[in-house]
């Protein structure tokens, strides 16, 4: 069987992340064929050529449609801004390619539905980039919850904060446009929602408040432009099994760089995880003598697989890009027909539905049940 031919659309932050993953997946895991990096697309032809050389791709183009039409491309990585995801993913699926698309699916729910419908009709694997669920630490937390280590879970709090939009004097750019989505909710709060889905299943009901820390921003050419979406959101949620939950998201939070704090409270203990310290978590168990009870810090180690495929010693730590390599391997397993932990378009649409329900709740000022 020939190796998978890879096409990459977009070469920014996540484009490079995908390229690193495709380059490293065979080296790290050994149990998959080494992909062939066939074709790279970027809006600027000169940049496309430069990035193809840097990333190791055979061909470069300024026309993403030419990449999709390439018969040597089997899998298309879509790493462009959110508003382009639907058109590119749908075109790739219609051309008979597997798709690995960064989150979220699309700013418009109807477009996300079309993405799923096309994926179903194509019979190809359609995966979303939610690499935080691939963290070996997160996998172990799922095991502990499933084993009842902290008893019956009754409440969850999750916060996601970053400060890339905290400066009120930063120039207006596309993430503040309405065409990019609701703001913090679908730009990055989908990540904690993916963790909730992975650990507990989908959200069942929500009520939401959103805020604009800065109503407008300066333009590089002079003047100002109104911010069209919301950089902060607070959501009360109900999950299955009677679990209550709170989600708070803020992309204008000075000092927070990649914070996703997950607190899970159960009848026999608690678990605390912070993405900024992604190689550890804290476990509290309400047993034994009260004089010795307290949170225990547990460091990532080879026992938390597949950490062992990267590093043979505990406490040395994985990084963000390593999680993308794990996700890449899970995608290849799915394409091979093996069990896989990728977020498919099926589950991704339910995450999108939760986000749109949150926005609806904000505008209608009421609880929304998610069917």
RAWO-V348101 format. One record per helix or strand of 3 or more residues. SS is the DSSP state (h for helix, s for strand). FROM is the first residue (numbers start at 0). TO is the last residue. Records with the same first field share a line. If there is no record, write none. Layout:
SS: FROM-TO  FROM-TO
This chain:
s: 4-8  35-40  58-60  74-77  97-101  125-128  152-160  202-210  215-217  223-225  231-238  243-249  258-265  268-273  279-284  295-298
h: 12-28  44-54  63-68  81-93  108-121  130-133  135-146  173-175  177-179  183-186  188-199  239-241  274-276  289-291  306-308  319-334  344-363
